[in-house]
């Protein structure tokens, strides 16, 4: 298949691994930020092919994984209301809240519908004027433009029975939280290509200069990742701290200007709590005052939740690159995708799910 097989070529992969072997002279720790990259790394065994002393750790780049328990509880409360149609991407239905998940609410009779686009939810709202339709707007900067556009369209088209439960988080503040931690051991980053396709490189340039760490913008196929790892290691060996674009077929320096414009129109930056990590200042989006009528939390009068996360689950340590999934005593024992303790196991992009899928029985 054109543009897929080319990035999975085993001969080119072997050549890149040989180049990596040549360039490395000392240990290094690199974090891949995106959950999609984590799955590719584990699936293809890329971390097992690197020189001894080169370690890949997994970052907080899975929006499902970092959605706080409180917000899942709010989603459950709204979805259980008899006059509500609750719309969500499928990967949110199994994420555990305090007592239950959205899948349980659906099994109990809640009208929960899996959609593939926020525009699907807006269409449902137009077709069901006697119901309140709520869309669970989660994700990083990649899904924010689409979710901003659907709110914009709802207001322009005067669709008053539509609202969004917003759980948008931003990657650079989370990366900075990792770097500023006294426990941090990460020396370089593979940044997610799809986020940078929207946002560009500016924030990573600031972080590279401030913390003296290299960033390489990387795609999601094996050759993308190996090329990104090679560039990152080369910088570390040369003690350079630049931002390099190894995903030029998609990423431009300034990102997608039009996408950023609609995001700025509908959203404003706010402090967000990250599951397993805690609050990170200026790390998420919320609706601006102009679009407050489409904020599901305000529309349904939800109060602040204060809940404790499961102390047995080490997903927070995994998301900060301090532990690997198979270091958790629950992993592949009491914790599995069918019975997850934490979101890193239930999410299709979670690190625990990747290890369970590809390595639990190896």
Buried (B, 14 or more C-beta within 10 A) or exposed (E): EEEEEEBBBEEBBEEBBEBBEEBBEEEBBBBBBBBBBBBBBBEBEBBEBBBEEBBBBBBBBBBBBBBBBBBBBBBBBBBBBEEBBBBBBEBBBBBBBBEBBBBBBBEEEBBBBBBEBBBBBBBBBEEBEEBBBBBBBBBBBBBBBBBBBBBBBBBEEEBBBBBBBBBBBBBBBBBBBBBEBEEBEBBBBBBBBBBBBBBBBEBBBEBBEEBEBBBBBBBBBBBBBBBBBBBBBBBBEEEEBBBBBBBEEEBEEEBBEEBBEBBEBBBBBBEBBBBBBEEBEEBBBBBBEEBEBBBBBEBBEBEEBEEEBBEEBBBBBBBBBBBBBEEBEBBBEEBBBEEBBBBBBBBBBBBBBBBBBBBBEE
